[in-house]
Amino acid sequence: MEQSALVEEVGHRLARAGLRWTAGRREVVAIFESAQAPLSMQDLQDRAREARVPLSSLYRIVSDLVAANVLVRLEFEEGFARFELVEELAKHHHHLVCVECGTVEDFEGPGLPDLEQAVDDAMRSIARRHRFAVRNHRLDFFGTCATCTGA
């Protein structure tokens, strides 16, 4: 999403949630906008420190952004949570999750349109069969990253 459109949409979402578009929230959204993968709270703390966002406010800011449907909490394994912009505010993508070191990498690329079409077809079929209204989907691959395999 274009920067100005993102700022405008986040502003609308915050207003609907009764929240203001504060400097701290702007900095946190900017951190997520520039992220190449979902961020753990530790990753976010490191980046927030550089951006001069008070750590005492960071958890509240994240909680507010999740409540306003700006960020989504992703849980890949028990006790292993990361955050990223909701799909409507970012490009549609999927994740590669290393079960050894916990790194998460966003991916999209060659063959993905075929993958997306197959997933969409399956999703529509399942939805019809179960009379279920699907809003979106998430596809994560779990395995071992190149660093952990030594490749």
Secondary structure, 3 states (H helix, E strand, C coil): CCHHHHHHHHHHHHHHCCCCCCHHHHHHHHHHHHCCCCECHHHHHHHHHHCCCCHHHHHHHHHHHHHCCCEEEEEEECCEEEEEECHHHCCCCEEEEECCCCCEEEECCCCHHHHHHHHHHHHHHHHHHHCCCCCCCCCEEEECCHHHHCC
